[in-house]
């Protein structure tokens, strides 16, 4: 059954400048997304990629329009249903409709190395279709990663995806990635029922199985040493991911 696109509204602040877009899904990220957007502004990312915020009904007032404009954000989408997957699909739909040639995605919790965006752009310019940012490959860095999460990634998530895709990833959990327009259209993602993290796993498998050009680049992903870990994944969410991997294995998302 063909899915309906998530219900969302959009507001634009200026015209299209670049051939690539940076898509940031958010939900109540507070000071983290504000810090991240300031880093993006200081790096002048708007010179290589137009910035889209895809917000899932945040209530923390961290994304006021005047602040977004000072950070050179091109557009803010207000996604009225679903979770991270819905925010991705809404953003991808809007960005493809705007005629962009590729999309870089990154979480909005200020854990990733924004300077890596330039390398993603370089790889898209080199005609790669799928670029995975990795905190585990040579030249990369990760700090304060929760030990249980690290073990789950190393012993379950990465091996599972590698087997299904027949590709040797060093990272699959990070949303710090880049996709070509061609890959997203061929994967038919706008017609998939992705609500939470299914989109990430599906694309990691679809790209190599369909002979798209793939590469990884080293990135940094640092969790804070103190305070609450910025994550939306609960214990029940971990079981949900296992179920999603099972569904991926039996081809549920191919329909």
N, C-alpha and C positions, 0 to 999 in steps of 0.2 A: 504494500500500500504506500502510495506517495505521501510523504509527510507534508504538513503545512509549515511554512516558515514561522519561527517564533514571532510573537506579536511585539513590535518595538516601534519607537519613534526616533527621529534623528534631528539634530540641530547642527548647522554648519557655521563656521566662523570666517572662512576664507576659501578661495578657489583652489583647485588642484594645482600643485606645483611640481610633483615628482612622479616617476613611473612606478614607484613602490610605495607601499603603505606599511606603517607599524601599527599593529592591532593589540590593544591591551585590555583584556577582560578584567573587570573589577567587581568587588562586592565588599563594601564597608572596610576598605583598607586604610582609611584615616590618614595619619601622618606618613605612612609608608608610601602610598601612591603620590602624595604631595612631594616627598623627598625624591622619589623616582623621577617624576616629571621635571623637577628642578635640575636633576642631573642630565636629563635628556635635553633640556633647554641649554644648559651650560656647554654641552658637547655639540650644539648646533645640529642635532639630528634632523631638524626640519629641512636641512639643505639636501638630504639624501632620501628621506622618506616622510610622507605625510602621516600625521599621528591621529589615530582613531581610538577613542575610549568606548568600550562596549560594557556598559554598567548594568548590573542585574539588581536594580531597585535598591541601591545603597541608601541608607537613612542617616549616615554620619555627617552629611553636609561637607564632605571633603572635596567635592568636585563642583564647586560653584563656577558659574560661567566666566566670571571675571578672572578667576585664577587660571582656568584652562586657557583663556586667551593670552594671558601673560606668558604661558608656557608653550605657546605656538601650537596648541592642539587644533587640528583642522575640524574635527567633528566629535560629538558625543552622542552615542546611541543609548537610549533608555529601554532596556530589554525587560519586558513586563511579565515574562514567564520563564520557567526552567532554571538551569544552573549554568556551570561553566560551558558545557557543550552548546547550550542555546546561545550564550553570549558570543561564542566563536562563530556559530552558523549565521547569526544576525550580522555580525561584523563582516564576515566573508561575503555574504550576499550584498551588503551595501558597498563594499570595496570593489567587488567585481563589477557591479553595476556602474561604478564610477570610472571603469576602464583601466584600472591598475594592472600592471604586468606581473606583479608578485607581491606577496604578503609576508612580513616578518611578524611573529607573535611572541609575546612575553607576558608572564604573570605580572600583576600590578602590586606585588608585595615587597618590592625593593630588595630582593635577594640576589638578583642577577647583574652581571657586568654590562652596563649600558654601552660602554665603548666597543663591545663586540658587535654591535649593530652594523658598524662599518664593514666588518668582515662578512656578515651575512649579505649585505648589499653587493660586495665584491663577488661572492659566490653566485648570486643570482645573475650578475653581469656576465659571469663565466658560463652561463646556461645550465647551472645545476637546477634540478627541479625540487629537490628536498634536501635541506641543510639542517642537520640536528646539532644543536649546541650541547656539548658534553663537558661535565665537570670532572669526568674520570679519565679522559685520555691524556696523553703526554702534553705538557704545557698548560694544562687546565688546573683548576683549584677548587676545593670545596672546604668549608669550615663549619664546625659545630653541627654537622648533619646528625640528626637523631639516630642513635645506633640501631634501633629496631627498624627504622625506615631504611637505613643503609643496607641492613641484612636482607630485608624484603626485596629491595631493588636488585641486589647482587645475586640472590639465590632463587628468586621467583620471577620477578617482572622482566628483567633483561633477558635471562635465558629463555623464558617462554616466548617473548616476542622474536628473539633470534631464531628459534626453531620454526615458528610460523612463517617468518619472512624469508628464511634462508639467507639472512644477512647478518654480519657480525657487528652489531651496535655495541658501543660502550656505554650508551645512555639512551633511555627511552622515556623516562618519567618527566623530564623537563619540557615545558611548553615553549622554551626559548628556541625557536625554529624559523625556517623560511620555506615558503612554498611558491612554486611558479604558478601562474594562472593556468597553464596547460594541465598541470597535475591536479589542481583543485577541480577543474572542469571534468577531466576524465574520471576522477574518483566519484563524481556525482554527489558531492558532499551535501549540497543543498537539499537533496531528496532523502537524506538519511535521518533516522530518528536518534540523533545524538543529544543527550540531555546533560550528562556530566563529563566523564573522562573518556568516553568511547571514541571520540574524535581523534585523540592522541594515539591510541593503540591502533586504530584502523589505518591511519595514514602511515604509521611506521611499517605496517605489513603490506599495504596496497602498493606503495612506491616501488620497493624492490621486486615484488611479485610481477609487476607490470613493466619492468625494465626501464624505469625512469632513472635519471642521473642523480646519484645520492652521494653525499659526503657529510662528514662531521667536522666541526671546528671546536677548538678548546675555548671554554668559557669559565667564568667564576660564578659560584653560587654559595653564598654565605648566609647562614642562619645567625641570628643574634646570640651572644653569649648568655644574656640574661633575659628576663621577661618572658612572656608567653610566646611560644613558637608561632610565627605567622603561617597558618595552614588552615585549609578548610576540610582536611581529611580526618575524620573521626575513626574510631574502632569499627563502627558499622560501615564506614566508607571503605575501609580496607577489604572487608568481605564483599562489598559491592564491586570493587575492582576485580577481585578473583572471579566473580560471576561474569563480569564483562569480558575477561580474558577467555572464559569458557565459551561464551557466546561468539566471540571472535573466532575461536577454534572450530566451531561447527558452522561457520559461515552465516550467522544470523544477520550481520550488518551488510552482507553482499546483496541482500534482496532489495 
